[in-house]
Amino acid sequence: MMFARHHFGKLFGAVIAVAALSLVTPGGAAADATDDAFLKKLFADGVNFSQPEQIVKRARTVCEAFASAKSPATIHQLTLNDSAFTPRQAAVFMADVVQAYCPKYSDQFMS
């Protein structure tokens, strides 16, 4: 009986761990297909995040910044502010945002 309890505890712990991981995997809380694809692309590109809803909100602010004629350098700095992104991750994030949400600004991003 003690042997069974020990394994039950391990099994229960594993189930809890898997459930917790499902909360932070990309697409777990995506609002639509575009958000889901964006989050998966970020994850594939090595940009780690823990709150998908916040990342999607932040992505939309990048498009808003491009729409208000801010320079890519300024947007990059804004992306770095109050984030845990490295400069490389911020640049990848911006590229993925433009590709997913506002491709009309891709020429500004690449210049």
C-alpha positions in Angstrom: 0.0 0.0 0.0 2.8 2.4 0.8 4.4 1.7 -2.6 1.1 2.6 -4.3 0.8 5.9 -2.4 4.4 6.8 -3.3 3.7 6.3 -7.0 0.3 8.1 -6.8 2.1 11.2 -5.4 4.6 11.2 -8.3 1.8 10.7 -10.8 -0.2 13.5 -9.3 2.8 15.8 -9.3 3.4 15.0 -13.0 -0.2 15.8 -13.9 0.0 19.1 -12.1 3.3 20.0 -13.9 1.8 19.2 -17.3 -1.3 21.2 -16.5 0.9 24.2 -15.5 3.0 23.9 -18.6 -0.2 24.0 -20.8 -1.0 27.4 -19.3 2.2 29.0 -20.6 2.6 27.3 -23.9 2.1 29.5 -26.9 -1.5 29.5 -28.1 -2.9 28.4 -24.8 -4.9 31.6 -24.4 -4.8 33.0 -27.9 -7.8 35.0 -28.9 -7.8 34.0 -32.6 -5.8 32.2 -35.3 -3.6 35.2 -36.0 -2.6 35.4 -32.3 -2.0 31.7 -32.1 0.2 31.7 -35.2 2.1 34.8 -33.8 2.7 33.2 -30.4 3.9 29.9 -32.0 6.3 31.9 -34.3 7.7 33.8 -31.3 8.2 30.6 -29.4 9.9 29.0 -32.5 12.1 32.0 -32.8 13.3 31.6 -29.2 11.5 34.6 -27.7 10.2 33.3 -24.4 7.2 34.7 -22.7 4.9 33.8 -19.8 1.8 35.8 -20.5 0.4 35.3 -24.0 -2.3 37.9 -23.5 0.3 40.6 -22.5 2.5 39.7 -25.4 -0.4 40.1 -27.9 -1.2 43.5 -26.4 2.4 44.5 -26.6 2.5 43.3 -30.3 -0.4 45.6 -31.1 1.4 48.6 -29.6 4.2 47.9 -32.1 1.8 48.3 -35.0 0.4 51.4 -33.4 3.9 52.9 -33.0 4.6 52.3 -36.7 1.2 53.8 -37.6 2.2 56.9 -35.7 5.4 57.2 -37.8 7.8 56.3 -35.0 11.2 55.1 -36.3 12.1 51.4 -36.0 14.9 52.4 -33.6 12.4 54.2 -31.3 10.0 51.3 -31.5 12.9 48.9 -30.7 13.7 50.9 -27.6 10.0 51.0 -26.6 9.8 47.3 -27.0 12.8 46.9 -24.7 11.4 49.2 -22.0 9.7 47.3 -19.2 10.4 43.9 -20.7 12.8 41.1 -20.1 13.7 41.0 -23.8 17.3 41.1 -24.9 17.9 43.5 -27.8 18.0 40.5 -30.2 14.7 39.2 -28.8 13.1 42.7 -29.2 14.2 42.8 -32.8 12.8 39.3 -33.5 9.6 40.3 -31.7 9.2 43.4 -33.9 9.8 41.4 -37.0 7.3 38.7 -36.0 4.8 41.4 -35.0 5.0 43.2 -38.4 4.7 39.9 -40.2 1.6 38.8 -38.2 -0.3 42.0 -37.5 0.9 44.9 -39.7 2.7 43.7 -42.8 2.1 47.0 -44.5 4.9 48.4 -42.3 7.5 45.7 -43.4 9.2 48.2 -45.7 9.8 50.6 -42.7 11.0 47.8 -40.6 13.5 46.6 -43.1 14.9 50.0 -44.1 
